[in-house]
Amino acid sequence: MAITFRQLQVFVAVARERTLTSAAATLFLTKPAVSIALAELEKQCGRTLFDRHRNRLYLNDQGRRLLPMADELLARSEAIEQLFDNDALGGHLHIGASYTIGHQLLPALLRDFRAESGHHDQRVTIANSASICTALEAFELDVGMIEGRVAGERFHVLPWRRDRMLVAASRDHPLAAPGPVAIDRLAEYAWLLREPGSGTREQFMRFIAPRLPQWELSLEINSAEAIINAAAAGLGLTCLSALEARHALKDGRLVEIDLDLEMTREFSLVLHRDKYRSPLIERFVEFCRQRNEIDDPP
């Protein structure tokens, strides 16, 4: 069996893109060339690697067994190409970040990483925590930075830094008056929340919802900025990160509700246990861990 480097490139691209057309575009090949390379690889392996459904391809059990090894071979090949270059950190780094981290922390972190390492070839995907973990599982990302809890034995989770959660409302809201507020009073008002799968929604369900006899969802939005604007417009209470809320609190659009409740969560770095960790990935992870108390951006 003589599996070629090109066949492995095609296999990994199809696994990530899930269509021959998209895989061909990423590899700058024609769709027929991709189809032929994949068919030859499956013929040499003696089994199919994908399940086909409505023009999309999904890794089957055999494909999932091959993916970590193929991904590692491609990563090591890239490292060999860079071995004798002046830039010891060659290669491409694809980072997945949940919304709070991606919007509030990652820009300054990448600025400092580039200055310290000299590496500038990064791509960032920002999504909710559940989507980041799904992309990690499919080997679409090199490292994830999330704000929710991670389930599954496939992941290696490294605690990173802590974040404070708070409840806020418009300055005209009945609960915005100075002084402490009993938690059960939060049940009297509607809530503005992030979508299921987000780390922020998870924290509401963990800290607030169990303490309320009932609660009403007024609006569900997959954008922290939109939720801040909706709360400032008087559409309801919201639970969000102090990092996300800091500007709105400072300029008076939002007021933090004074509760006798400590709400903190942990940001984590997440890697797939079976993914090869190139020197670039190891360097970035170590850089992040050394910067576990990033100065909050202005």
N, C-alpha and C positions, 0 to 999 in steps of 0.2 A: 504494500500500500504506500503510495507516494503522495501524501497530502502536501499541497503547495501553500506558500505564504499567502498568495492571492486568494486562495479558497478560504483560508482562515479569516482574512480581512473581510471577505464577502459575508461569511457566516456571522461574524460579530456585528457587522453593519446591519444585516437583516434582523438579527436578534434585537438590536436597539431600535430600529426604525419600524419594523413589523410589516413593511411593504417593500417589494422589489424596486418600485419606482423611487421611493425615498432613499433606499440604500444605494441605488445607482447614482443618485444625485450627490450623496455625501462622498462617494468614491470617485466621482468624475468618470463613471463608466456608463455604457448603455445598459438598458434594462435586459436585453437578451444576453449580454455578457455576464451580468450578475446571475441570471437564471441558469445559464450553462455552468458557471463555476459552482453554484450551490448544488445543482444536480450531480455534478461530478464528485463533489465532496460526500454527498449522501450515498452515492454508488460505492465509493471507496470505503466508507464506514460500514456499508452493508445494512443500513437502516435509515429511516427518515429522522430528521432532527427537528422538524416543525410540524405542527398541526395547521392545516389550511382551513380558513373559514372566511367566506365573503371577501376574497382578495387580500386578506391579512394573514400573516404567519405568526404563530405563537409557539415558543419553545415547548417541546414535549420533554419527557423525563430524560431521554438520551441527549437532547440538545442542552438541557441544564447541566448535565454531567460534563459536556465538552466545553461550555462557555468559560468557566474559570481558567482552564488550561489555555484555551485559545487567547483569551484576554491577556494572560500573563506572557505568552510568547510574543504577542504584538508589543506589549509594553517593554519587554526586555530587548526586543529588536530596536525599538526607538531609543532605549538607553545606550545600546551599542553604537548607534549612529552618532550619538552625542558624546561618546566617551572621550574623544580626543579634542573636543571643542573647548574653547576657553570657558564657555558657560557650562559648568558642571551640572546645572539644574536644567537640562534640556527637557523638552517634552511639553505636552499639553495637560493642563489641570482643569478638570470640570468639577465645580463646587455646587452643591445644592444647599440652599439655605431657606429656612422658614421665614415668614414675612417679617417678623420683628427683627430677627438677626440680619436678614438680607437688607432691610431698609435702614436700620439704625446702627448696626455694628460693623457689618462686613466692609463697607466702603473705606473706613479708616483703617481697618485691619489689612485690607489688600494694599492700600497705599504704603503702609509700613512694611509689609512683606516684600513688596517690590523693591523698596529702598534697601532693605536688608539683604535680600537674596539676589537681586538683579534679574529675577524671573518675571516676565511680563505676559506670558501666554496662558491666560486663564479665561474660562467661560463660567458664567454664573447663571444658575436656574433658581428662581424664587417661586416657591409654592408652599402649600400648607405641609405640616409635618408628615401626615400620612402619605401624601404624594411624593415627598422626598424619599421616604423609606421604600416606596414602591419602585422608584427609579433606581435606588441603590441595589435593590434585589435583582433588577434587570441589568445590572452592570452599566447603567447609563451615566452614573456619576462616580467620581473617585472618592469623594468624601461628602458627608452630609452634616449640616449644622442645624439642629432642630431644638424646639422648645417643648415638645411633648414627650410622653413616655414611649418607649420602644418595646414592642413585643416581637418575639421570634429569636430562635437560636442562630439564625444566619448572621446576626449583627454583632459587632464588637462596639460597645458603647463606652465612651470616655467622658465622664462628667467634666464640664468646662467652667461655667460660671453661673451665678445666681441672678435672678431677676425678681423684682417686687411687682405684684399685681395690686390693682386698686379698683374701686367702684367710683364712677364719676357721672356727672349729669350737668346740664346747663346751669348757668348761674341763677336762673329764674325758677329752677325746680324746687318743689316744696321741701325736699330733703337737703337742699344746698345751704340752708341757714347754718350759722356757726353752732358748734356743739355736737356731742356724740349722738349717733342714731342707733336705735335698737335694730338688730339684724332682721327681725321678723317684719319690720316696716317695709323692707325691700319687696315684700310680696304684694304690696298695694299698688305697685307701678309696673308698667310694661318695660321689657328689656330689648336692647339692641345687641345682637350677638354675632360673632363670626360663625362660619359654616362648620358643620360636623367634620372632624378630621383635623381641624386647626388646633394648635397647642393652646391658644387663648380660650377657645370654647371648652377644651378639656379642663382648664383650670376653673372656669365657671362651674362646670358640672362637679368638680371635686370640692371646691370650697364653699360656693354659694348655694347651689340648688339643694343639697341635702339639708340645709338649715331653714328652708322655706317650705311651709305647708303646701304652697302652690306658687307657680310663677307663670307669667304670660309673656310669650315671645311676640314682640311688636314688629321686628324686622330682622332679617338675617342677611348679612352682607359679607362678601369674601374680601373686604378691603378695610384695613384698620383706619385709614384716613377717611373713608366714607362713613364709617361708624362714628368717628369723632365728630364729623360735620353734622351727622344726623342727631347725635346727642346734644351738640351745641344748639341745634335748631329746636330742641325741646321735645324730640320724639320718644325719649325714654332714658332709662338708666343703661349704663354699659359697664362691663368688666374688661379691663385691658391692662397692658403693661405700662408701668411708669415711664419706660423709655419711649413708648409710642405717644403717651399723653403729655410729655413734658412741655412741649411748645404751647399746646392748647391750655394747659394749666397756667403757664406763665403769662399768657396774654389775656386770661380771664374768660376764654370761650367755654372752658369746662371748670368745674369745681369738684375736688375730691370729697367724697362722702366720708365723714368721720365715723369709722366702724371700729369696734373692739375686736378686730380679727386680723391676724397676721397671715398674709398670703404671699408665699414665695414659691418660685419654681426653679428648676435647674435646666440650663442650656447644656446640650451634649454634642460632642463630635461622634459621628457614627460612620463605621466602615463595614463593608461586607467581609465576613471572616474568610471567604474563599478568594477574595480579590488580591492579586499581587500588589504589594505596596512598593512602588518605585521609590527611589531616593527623593524624588520631588514630592510625592505624597507624604513620606515620612517627615520631610523637612517642614512642610506646611502644617502638619498636625502638631509637630513639636513647637513650632512658632506660635500656634494658637494656644497651646497649653501653657507656654511661658507668658502669654498675654491673657491670662485667665481673669484679670481684673482690668479690662480695657477702660481707659478714661471715657466716660460717657461723652458722646459728641455734643458740640454746642447747639 
